[in-house]
């Protein structure tokens, strides 16, 4: 295992940031805030335990879609609120986390299911593969616009629960979830106190598609083989969704971990993201690890990082 070593300098990738990047996203965030949350908690006793209550959450997001997820919270007879909040973001093909293990550690934990997943509104379901290239030539209708906003809205939902300490909310995910963790830390910078991003996907889209022939990035290669005349439009669109371009907006302490043998999300793309982060940051690389990014070894560090920054005694933002 290596930490912040010279691996970050191999095959240096640069991502161009659109001049109106901030304006595009501030407009989307403003429009999202005008939509009523309409959140509902539905108890799921068959999934609950003596220590943890489990709920299905349903809330309203962009494009008038209902989004769902799992919410797990410690029972008050075992742990007194308020609890630190932890938002768990999903991978590309995986279903959202049912985060009972995090609730057992004392977190109010929300595994969000952006559009197309779990019980979220079925009017949007491009499939997997499919999501990455859905409307990829138009930033206003590109699939990840709504997907990012669904995850962002989940931060508001988690912060609205009375048992959650709004000053102690973190985000954590790997692969697509790692990308979402960065996006949320950037767009909800006033709320998110720390972020963990493992094997970050959606970083340096175009270069990643050239560096690997594994899915999901192979979807871009397939699309461009069918539509070679769309190459410039694709590059123009994905620049607005590239997590490298969100890096300068992140202010909270952030942990990034990368597997040096990752053939799904090339490590060079993770390093590009890490270099562009302007916040207190820490990088862990694991030799020989593929898309799991060394999670077996890194897991304890993730838990320690979250506890450090979300516990009542933690140093908080900017440490």
Buried (B, 14 or more C-beta within 10 A) or exposed (E): BBEEEEBBEEEEBEBEBBEEBEEBBEEBBEEBEEBEEEBEBEEBEEBBEEEBBBBBBBBBBBBEBBBBBBBBBBEEEEBEEBBBBBBBBBBBBBEBBBBBEBBBBBBBBBBBBBBBBBEBBEEBBBEBBEBBBBBBBEBEEBBBBBBBBBBBBBBBBBBEBEEBBEBBBBBBBBBBBBBBBBBBBBBBBEBBBBBBBBBBBBBBBBBBBEBBEBBBBBBBEBBBEEBEEBEEBBBBBBBBBBBBBBBBBBBBBBBBBBBBBBEBBBBBBBBBBBBBBEBBBBBBBBEEBBBBBBBEBBEEBBBEBBBBBBEEEBEBBEE
